[in-house]
């Protein structure tokens, strides 16, 4: 019964992804890609290909000759995955660590994906470390078609919750990210920081870095993890450093005096107070960007 439910969930996710424009495909990358488990390099390739699958399964695939097959053994029984058909599962043992079902191969890929039969996929979250060239990368492979643009603005942005103003600025930075709502990043001097309480929650975005969170206490009500900031964003996204953004899904945002509609996204529902889940997980959309 459990497998049937899991199969139905995977199929539903796949159909939603396809409806949003997702398409299973392989694309070569010019980057050298390495996968490391237990301090041992288990795959090292200049011929890797990016396999686009429904989130969170996007991953790199490697030619078989670029994989340490002496560290791999067959594990679970084959399963069926929407879009790719039969999946054969393998485990990796390296540095005294065993990663069950960390490796997938595709013995009978569907038409149009025939090269997949000669490639090996490592499940991203079951590998200890990933490198593109000599830079470590996190969360999932960066989509070459995913853009993040940060623009200086003189718009008047006001953020409030329950009628309490949290931020008021005429110097926001607007972050435009593929498939996500516009995010308004506000200087701390324009935020009522006395209403913000640091949270233990963090999340990691491959396009921006590690985010820290604040809960908001307004009129006696605590709104958990309502705002976030990147204290040290990755070098490709420096313009949001130490600015604060709020979840437009759960606050009221006025731009130049006009109330913005609240977007409907995976972050529309407030987390529980003990929320610690990485926000990059389970976003039901073709692109896998995060806040």
N, C-alpha and C positions, 0 to 999 in steps of 0.2 A: 504493500500500500504506500509506504514511504517513497519508494522509487517512482511509483506512478504519480504522486503529488509533485515530486521533484521534476519529473519529465514534463508535466503540465506547466510548471512554473517556468522552466527553460523555454518551452515552446511559446508561452505567452510573452516572455521577454523578447524572444527573437521576433515575433510578429510585430510587437510594438516598435522595436528598433527598425525593422524593415519599413513600417508605415511612416517613420520619421526620416526615411532616406538612407538608412544603413544598408550596406551591401557587403557580404562576405567576399573578401578579395585578398590577394597577395600583392605587395609592392616591394621591390628591392630597395635597399638603402645603401648609400655609399659609406656609412659609418661602420667602423669596427665595433662589434658588440661582444661583450663578455658577460657570462653568468657565473656566479661564485657561490659555492655552498661549503660551509665548514672551512673556509679559508682556502679552498681548492677551486681552481678554475675548471668548471665542468663543460664549458662551451666557449669557444673563441673563434670569431669568424669575421672575415671581410666580405662575406657573401650572404649575410643574413637577409631575411625578408620579413617585413611587417605584415602580420596576419590580422586583418580587421574582422573582429567578431563583436557580438553584443557585449556591452559592459557587464561585468568587469574582466572579460576574457581576452581583450586585445593583448597580443604578445608577439615577441620575436620568434621566428622559426630559423633553424640552422641546417645547413647541409650535414648529412650524417657524418662525413669525414671530419667535421669540426667539433664533434661531440666526444667526450670521454666515455665511450661505450663500456669500458672496463669498470666503470662506477655505476652502471645502470643495470637494473634487473626488472624483468616483467613482474607486475604486481596484480592489480585488480582485473576482474573480468572486463572485456570490452563493453563500452556503453555507446549509445547513440546520441549525437548532438545535432540540434537543428542547424541546417546550413552546411554541415561538413560530413554528416553521415557517421559511420562507425569510427569510434575513437579507441585506440589501444593504449592502455595505461602502464606506465613504468615508474619505478622508484629509483631514487639516487641515494647512494651512500658515500659520504666524503667527510673527512676530518672527524670521524666518529659520530656523525649526524646522519640520520635517515629521513629523507623527505618522501613520504608515501605519495604515489600518484602524481609526482611533480612533473612528469614528462608525458607528453601525448604524441602519438603518431597516428597517421590517417591512412590506413591500408587501401581504402576504396573511396577516394574523394569524389564528389559529384562532378559532372561535366563543367569544364571551365576552370576547375581547380586541380587538374591532373598533376602539376608539379608538386603539390602538397604531399603526394605519396612518397617523395624522396626527402622530405624535410622533417625536422624534429622540433616540437614546440615545448618550451618550458613555461609552466604556469607561473606568472609573475610573482605572486605573493608567497610562493613556496621556495623561492630562491633568496638567499641571504643578501646578495648585493648584485646590482646591475651596473655596467659601465658602457657608455657610448664614448668611444675613444678613451680618454683618461678622466672623464667627468662621470661621477656617480649620478645615477638618475633614479627617481623614486616614483612610487604609486602605480604608474603604468607607462608604456612607451608614449612619448609625445607624438601627437598626430601632426604630420607635416601640413595639414590643411586647417589646423586650429590656430586662430589668431587671438592675441591679447594686445589691445591698444589702449594706452592711457593718455588722455588729453587734458591739458590745463583748461579751466573754464572760469567765466565770470558770472555764471548763473547763480541766482539766489536759491539755495537749497536749505530747506528746513525739515528736520526730522522730529517726529513726535510719536508718543505712544500713550493712549488713554487721555489725550489732551495735554500731556506734559511735554514741553519742548525739550528735546535731548541735544539737538545740534542746530546751529544757525550759521550759515557761511555764505560768502560771496566769492570764495576762492576754492571751490572743490576741484578735485581731479576725478574725471569720469573714466571708468574702466569699461571698455567694450570687449566682450569675450564671446566667441562663437557659441551660439545657441543658448546663451544665458542672458538674464536681464542686465541692463546697465547698472553698475554699482557706483555709488557716490562716495568717494573717499574724502574725509573731512579732516583738516588740521585739528590737533588736540586742543589748541587754544579756542577753537570754535565749538567745542563739545563740552557739555556739562559733566565733567569727569567725576564730580562728587556723586553722581547718580549711578556710576558704573562700578561694578565689583569684579575684580579679576576672577576668572574661572580656571579650573584645572584642564579644561578641554583644549586640545590642539588638533589641527588637521594639517595635512600636507598636500600641496598641489604641485604637480610636475611643471606647471607653467609659471608659478609665482613663489613657491617656497613653503615655509611652515607658518601657519596662522595661529595666533593666540586669541583667546576669546574673553569677553566680558558679559556678565549678566547685568541687567538694569533693574534698579529698585526705584519705583516711582509710585507715589501715593500708597505706599504700603504693600504694593504688589511686586513680586520678583518675576522678571521675564528672563528665563535662563538663556545664556549664550546668544544674546541678541545682537552683539557687535563683535567685530574682529579687527585684527591689525597684523600686518607683516613687519616684524621688527627688523628683520634682515632678509628681504626678498632676494631671489636669485638674481645674478647680474643682468639677466635679460629683462628684468622688470623693476628697475630701481625707483621709479617715480611714485610708488605707493608706500615707500618706506615710512613706518611709524605714523601713517595716517589711519583714521578709523572709519570703517564702513558698517552699516547696519543692514539687517535683513529687511529689505523693502517688503517682503512677503508678510511681515508681522509688525510693521510700523507704518505711520502715515508720512509720506514724503511730498512736500510742496516744492515745485520748481518754478521760479519766477511767478509765484502766486497761484499756480495751478496744481491742484491735487492730482498726484499720479495714481493710476490703478495699481492695486496690489497684484504682482505677478503670481501665477500658480506654478510652483516648482516643488521638487522634493523637500525643500526647506520651509514650506508653508506651514507645517505643523510644528508647534513648539516642542523642543525636547523636554524630557523629564529632567528633574534637578540633578539626577545622578548620571546624566547623559555623558558618555565618553566615546561614542562611536565616531570613527573617522568619517568626515562628511563626504569623502570621495567615494564611499561605497554605495553602490546601488542606484546611482542616478539614472532614471529611465529615459535616456535620450541617446541619439546617435553619437554625439560628441561627449567626451568624458571630462570636460572641464569642471572646476570646482569654484567655490566662492573666492 
